[in-house]
Amino acid sequence: MSGGGMESVSTSRHQQNGHHSSKLCGYFQMPLHYPRYTKSDYETMPEWRLECLLKEYGLPISGDVEQKRKFAMGAFLWSY
């Protein structure tokens, strides 16, 4: 294993009786890291990036760009 890198994990195959199957699993796998964007990052983030981020975490990507921004900020920003 190389130091500090991520290992590749196949999500399109699953193991069945010790053999790999080529069936699609269709399950959600939580990303390893929590996003570390600031409020100003979300306010200026392009719509395509917001959609990628929400999709990566299995969250809905419907609505206009402002609704996506508000949803992402509500989901990922914590107030202290």
DSSP file (Angstrom, degrees, kcal/mol; ACC not computed):
  #  RESIDUE AA STRUCTURE BP1 BP2  ACC     N-H-->O    O-->H-N    N-H-->O    O-->H-N    TCO  KAPPA ALPHA  PHI   PSI    X-CA   Y-CA   Z-CA
    1    1 A M              0   0    0      0, 0.0     2,-0.2     0, 0.0     6,-0.0   0.000 360.0 360.0 360.0 138.0    0.0    0.0    0.0
    2    2 A S    >   -     0   0    0      1,-0.1     3,-0.7     4,-0.1     2,-0.4  -0.537 360.0 -90.7 -80.7 150.9    1.3    3.5   -0.8
    3    3 A G  T 3  S-     0   0    0      1,-0.2    -1,-0.1    -2,-0.2     3,-0.1  -0.451  96.0 -14.8 -70.3 119.5    1.6    5.9    2.1
    4    4 A G  T 3  S+     0   0    0     -2,-0.4    -1,-0.2     1,-0.2     2,-0.1   0.318  99.4 124.6  80.5  -7.6   -1.5    8.1    2.7
    5    5 A G    <   -     0   0    0     -3,-0.7     2,-0.3     1,-0.1    -1,-0.2  -0.344  64.7-104.0 -83.8 166.6   -3.3    7.5   -0.6
    6    6 A M        -     0   0    0     -3,-0.1     2,-0.3    -2,-0.1    -1,-0.1  -0.695  31.5-126.9 -88.3 141.6   -6.8    6.2   -1.0
    7    7 A E        -     0   0    0     -2,-0.3     2,-0.3     1,-0.1    -1,-0.0  -0.634  27.3-109.5 -84.6 146.2   -7.3    2.6   -2.1
    8    8 A S        -     0   0    0     -2,-0.3     2,-0.5     2,-0.0    -1,-0.1  -0.586  34.7-169.3 -76.3 132.8   -9.5    2.0   -5.1
    9    9 A V        -     0   0    0     -2,-0.3     2,-0.5    -3,-0.0    -3,-0.0  -0.989  16.3-137.3-126.5 125.5  -12.8    0.3   -4.2
   10   10 A S        +     0   0    0     -2,-0.5     3,-0.1     1,-0.1    -2,-0.0  -0.695  20.6 178.3 -82.5 126.1  -15.1   -1.1   -6.9
   11   11 A T  S    S+     0   0    0     -2,-0.5    14,-0.7     1,-0.1    15,-0.3   0.438  73.1  67.7-103.4  -2.1  -18.7   -0.2   -6.3
   12   12 A S  S    S+     0   0    0     12,-0.1     2,-0.3    13,-0.1    -1,-0.1   0.459  97.8  53.6 -98.7   0.8  -20.0   -2.0   -9.4
   13   13 A R        -     0   0    0     -3,-0.1     2,-0.3    11,-0.1     9,-0.2  -0.948  60.9-167.2-130.2 152.2  -19.3   -5.5   -8.3
   14   14 A H  E     -A   21   0A   0      7,-0.9     7,-2.6    -2,-0.3     2,-0.4  -0.952  26.8-109.3-135.0 160.5  -20.1   -7.5   -5.2
   15   15 A Q  E     -A   20   0A   0     -2,-0.3     2,-0.4     5,-0.2     5,-0.2  -0.732  31.3-179.8 -94.4 134.0  -18.8  -10.8   -3.9
   16   16 A Q  E >  S-A   19   0A   0      3,-3.4     3,-1.7    -2,-0.4    -2,-0.0  -0.961  72.4 -20.3-136.7 114.9  -21.1  -13.9   -4.0
   17   17 A N  T 3  S-     0   0    0     -2,-0.4     3,-0.1     1,-0.3    -1,-0.1   0.861 127.9 -51.2  53.7  39.9  -19.9  -17.2   -2.7
   18   18 A G  T 3  S+     0   0    0      1,-0.2     2,-0.4     0, 0.0    -1,-0.3   0.458 121.6 100.8  82.5   0.2  -16.3  -16.1   -3.0
   19   19 A H  E <  S-A   16   0A   0     -3,-1.7    -3,-3.4    -5,-0.0     2,-0.3  -0.920  73.8-116.6-120.3 145.5  -16.7  -15.0   -6.6
   20   20 A H  E     -A   15   0A   0     -2,-0.4     2,-0.3    -5,-0.2    -5,-0.2  -0.597  26.1-154.3 -79.1 138.7  -17.1  -11.5   -8.0
   21   21 A S  E     -A   14   0A   0     -7,-2.6    -7,-0.9    -2,-0.3    -1,-0.0  -0.859  14.6-141.6-109.5 147.7  -20.4  -10.8   -9.8
   22   22 A S        +     0   0    0     -2,-0.3     2,-0.1    -9,-0.2    -1,-0.1   0.324  62.1 122.2 -92.1   8.9  -20.7   -8.1  -12.4
   23   23 A K  S    S-     0   0    0     -9,-0.2     2,-0.3     1,-0.1    -2,-0.1  -0.404  70.2-111.9 -67.8 146.2  -24.2   -7.0  -11.2
   24   24 A L        -     0   0    0      1,-0.1   -12,-0.1   -11,-0.1   -11,-0.1  -0.643  21.3-156.8 -77.7 135.2  -24.6   -3.4  -10.2
   25   25 A C        -     0   0    0    -14,-0.7    -1,-0.1    -2,-0.3   -13,-0.1   0.890  10.4-155.3 -81.8 -41.5  -25.2   -3.1   -6.5
   26   26 A G        +     0   0    0    -15,-0.3     2,-0.3     1,-0.2   -14,-0.1   0.844  42.3 136.6  70.0  34.7  -27.0    0.3   -6.5
   27   27 A Y        -     0   0    0    -16,-0.3     2,-0.4     2,-0.0    -1,-0.2  -0.764  55.1-112.8-112.8 161.4  -26.1    1.2   -2.9
   28   28 A F        -     0   0    0     -2,-0.3     2,-0.5    29,-0.0    29,-0.0  -0.756  23.1-164.3 -93.3 134.6  -24.9    4.5   -1.4
   29   29 A Q        -     0   0    0     -2,-0.4     3,-0.1    27,-0.1    29,-0.1  -0.971  22.6-126.5-120.1 116.7  -21.3    4.7    0.0
   30   30 A M        -     0   0    0     -2,-0.5    27,-0.1     1,-0.1    26,-0.0  -0.353  30.4-110.3 -62.3 131.7  -20.6    7.7    2.3
   31   31 A P        -     0   0    0      0, 0.0    -1,-0.1     0, 0.0    26,-0.0  -0.241  23.3-120.8 -58.9 153.7  -17.6    9.7    1.2
   32   32 A L  S    S+     0   0    0     -3,-0.1     2,-0.3     2,-0.0    -2,-0.1   0.851  90.0  45.9 -67.6 -37.5  -14.6    9.5    3.5
   33   33 A H  S    S-     0   0    0      3,-0.0     3,-0.0     0, 0.0    -1,-0.0  -0.838  78.0-124.0-116.0 147.6  -14.3   13.2    4.3
   34   34 A Y        -     0   0    0     -2,-0.3    -2,-0.0     1,-0.1    42,-0.0  -0.663  45.5 -99.0 -79.8 138.3  -16.9   15.8    5.3
   35   35 A P        -     0   0    0      0, 0.0     2,-0.1     0, 0.0    -1,-0.1  -0.327  29.3-156.7 -62.8 141.6  -16.8   18.9    2.9
   36   36 A R        +     0   0    0     41,-0.0     2,-0.3    -3,-0.0    41,-0.0  -0.397  39.4 137.8-117.4  53.8  -14.8   21.8    4.3
   37   37 A Y        -     0   0    0     -2,-0.1     2,-0.2    39,-0.1     3,-0.0  -0.697  45.1-131.8 -97.0 152.5  -16.2   24.7    2.4
   38   38 A T     >  -     0   0    0     -2,-0.3     4,-2.0     1,-0.1     5,-0.2  -0.459  31.1-101.1 -92.1 171.1  -17.0   28.1    4.0
   39   39 A K  H  > S+     0   0    0      1,-0.2     4,-2.2     2,-0.2     5,-0.1   0.909 125.6  51.4 -58.7 -42.5  -20.3   30.0    3.6
   40   40 A S  H  > S+     0   0    0      1,-0.2     4,-1.2     2,-0.2    -1,-0.2   0.841 105.4  56.7 -66.5 -31.5  -18.6   32.3    1.0
   41   41 A D  H  > S+     0   0    0      1,-0.2     4,-1.0     2,-0.2     3,-0.4   0.937 109.8  44.8 -61.2 -46.4  -17.4   29.2   -0.9
   42   42 A Y  H  < S+     0   0    0     -4,-2.0     3,-0.3     1,-0.2    -2,-0.2   0.876 109.0  57.0 -65.7 -36.9  -21.0   27.9   -1.2
   43   43 A E  H  < S+     0   0    0     -4,-2.2    -1,-0.2     1,-0.2    -2,-0.2   0.761 118.4  31.8 -67.1 -24.7  -22.2   31.4   -2.2
   44   44 A T  H  < S+     0   0    0     -4,-1.2    -1,-0.2    -3,-0.4    -2,-0.2   0.436  89.2 120.5-110.6  -2.3  -19.9   31.5   -5.1
   45   45 A M     <  -     0   0    0     -4,-1.0    24,-0.1    -3,-0.3     5,-0.0  -0.419  68.5-113.9 -66.6 132.7  -19.8   27.8   -6.0
   46   46 A P    >>  -     0   0    0      0, 0.0     4,-2.0     0, 0.0     3,-0.6  -0.305  24.6-113.4 -65.6 153.4  -20.9   27.1   -9.6
   47   47 A E  H 3> S+     0   0    0      1,-0.2     4,-2.6     2,-0.2     5,-0.2   0.868 114.9  56.7 -57.4 -40.4  -24.2   25.1   -9.9
   48   48 A W  H 3> S+     0   0    0      1,-0.2     4,-2.0     2,-0.2    -1,-0.2   0.874 108.2  48.2 -61.8 -36.1  -22.4   22.1  -11.5
   49   49 A R  H <> S+     0   0    0     -3,-0.6     4,-2.5     2,-0.2    -1,-0.2   0.893 109.9  51.5 -71.6 -39.5  -20.1   21.8   -8.4
   50   50 A L  H  X S+     0   0    0     -4,-2.0     4,-2.7     2,-0.2     5,-0.2   0.929 110.5  49.6 -59.3 -45.0  -23.1   22.1   -6.0
   51   51 A E  H  X S+     0   0    0     -4,-2.6     4,-2.5     1,-0.2    -2,-0.2   0.909 111.0  49.0 -61.7 -42.8  -24.8   19.3   -7.9
   52   52 A C  H  X S+     0   0    0     -4,-2.0     4,-2.5     2,-0.2    -1,-0.2   0.917 112.5  48.4 -61.8 -44.0  -21.7   17.1   -7.8
   53   53 A L  H  X S+     0   0    0     -4,-2.5     4,-1.3     2,-0.2    -2,-0.2   0.936 113.8  45.0 -63.8 -48.0  -21.3   17.7   -4.1
   54   54 A L  H  <>S+     0   0    0     -4,-2.7     5,-3.1     1,-0.2     3,-0.3   0.908 114.5  49.0 -63.5 -42.0  -24.9   17.0   -3.2
   55   55 A K  H ><5S+     0   0    0     -4,-2.5     3,-1.7    -5,-0.2    -1,-0.2   0.897 105.4  58.3 -63.8 -40.7  -24.9   13.9   -5.4
   56   56 A E  H 3<5S+     0   0    0     -4,-2.5    -1,-0.2     1,-0.3    -2,-0.2   0.831 110.9  42.5 -58.5 -33.5  -21.7   12.7   -3.8
   57   57 A Y  T 3<5S-     0   0    0     -4,-1.3    -1,-0.3    -3,-0.3    -2,-0.2   0.277 117.9-110.5 -98.4   9.8  -23.4   12.7   -0.4
   58   58 A G  T < 5S+     0   0    0     -3,-1.7    -3,-0.2     1,-0.2    -2,-0.1   0.783  70.7 141.8  70.8  27.3  -26.7   11.2   -1.7
   59   59 A L      < -     0   0    0     -5,-3.1    -1,-0.2    -6,-0.2    -2,-0.1  -0.662  58.6 -88.9-101.8 157.2  -28.6   14.4   -1.2
   60   60 A P        -     0   0    0      0, 0.0    -1,-0.1     0, 0.0    -5,-0.0  -0.316  28.7-166.2 -65.9 145.2  -31.4   15.8   -3.5
   61   61 A I        +     0   0    0     -7,-0.1     2,-0.1    -6,-0.0     7,-0.1  -0.008  44.1 123.6-120.3  28.7  -30.2   18.1   -6.3
   62   62 A S        +     0   0    0      5,-0.1     2,-0.1     6,-0.0     0, 0.0  -0.472  44.2  45.2 -88.6 162.2  -33.6   19.6   -7.3
   63   63 A G  S    S-     0   0    0     -2,-0.1     2,-0.1     4,-0.1     0, 0.0  -0.345  91.9 -50.8 101.0 177.3  -34.5   23.2   -7.5
   64   64 A D     >  -     0   0    0     -2,-0.1     4,-2.1     1,-0.1     3,-0.2  -0.252  63.4 -91.1 -82.7 178.0  -32.7   26.3   -8.8
   65   65 A V  H  > S+     0   0    0      1,-0.2     4,-2.3     2,-0.2     5,-0.1   0.857 126.0  52.4 -61.4 -37.1  -29.1   27.2   -8.0
   66   66 A E  H  > S+     0   0    0      2,-0.2     4,-2.4     1,-0.2    -1,-0.2   0.883 109.0  49.8 -67.9 -37.0  -30.1   29.3   -5.0
   67   67 A Q  H  > S+     0   0    0     -3,-0.2     4,-2.4     2,-0.2    -2,-0.2   0.890 111.1  49.9 -66.0 -38.9  -32.2   26.5   -3.5
   68   68 A K  H  X S+     0   0    0     -4,-2.1     4,-2.7     2,-0.2    -2,-0.2   0.902 110.6  50.0 -65.3 -41.3  -29.2   24.1   -4.0
   69   69 A R  H  X S+     0   0    0     -4,-2.3     4,-2.7     2,-0.2     5,-0.2   0.945 112.3  46.6 -61.0 -48.9  -26.9   26.7   -2.3
   70   70 A K  H  X S+     0   0    0     -4,-2.4     4,-2.3     1,-0.2    -2,-0.2   0.898 113.6  49.0 -61.7 -41.1  -29.2   27.0    0.7
   71   71 A F  H  X S+     0   0    0     -4,-2.4     4,-2.2     2,-0.2    -1,-0.2   0.939 112.2  47.6 -64.9 -46.3  -29.6   23.3    1.0
   72   72 A A  H  X S+     0   0    0     -4,-2.7     4,-2.7     1,-0.2     5,-0.4   0.911 113.0  48.7 -61.6 -43.1  -25.8   22.6    0.8
   73   73 A M  H  X S+     0   0    0     -4,-2.7     4,-2.0     1,-0.2    -1,-0.2   0.899 112.7  48.2 -64.9 -39.2  -25.2   25.3    3.4
   74   74 A G  H  < S+     0   0    0     -4,-2.3    -1,-0.2    -5,-0.2    -2,-0.2   0.845 117.1  42.7 -67.9 -33.3  -27.9   23.9    5.7
   75   75 A A  H  < S+     0   0    0     -4,-2.2    -2,-0.2    -5,-0.2    -1,-0.2   0.851 127.7  24.9 -80.9 -35.4  -26.5   20.4    5.3
   76   76 A F  H  < S+     0   0    0     -4,-2.7     2,-0.5    -5,-0.2    -3,-0.2   0.658 101.0  81.0-111.2 -17.9  -22.8   21.1    5.6
   77   77 A L     <  -     0   0    0     -4,-2.0     2,-0.5    -5,-0.4   -39,-0.1  -0.796  57.9-162.9 -95.3 131.9  -22.3   24.3    7.6
   78   78 A W        -     0   0    0     -2,-0.5     2,-0.4     2,-0.0    -3,-0.0  -0.935   9.8-143.0-111.7 131.0  -22.4   24.0   11.4
   79   79 A S              0   0    0     -2,-0.5    -2,-0.0     1,-0.1     0, 0.0  -0.764 360.0 360.0 -92.7 141.1  -22.9   27.1   13.5
   80   80 A Y              0   0    0     -2,-0.4    -1,-0.1     0, 0.0    -2,-0.0   0.390 360.0 360.0-107.7 360.0  -21.1   27.2   16.8
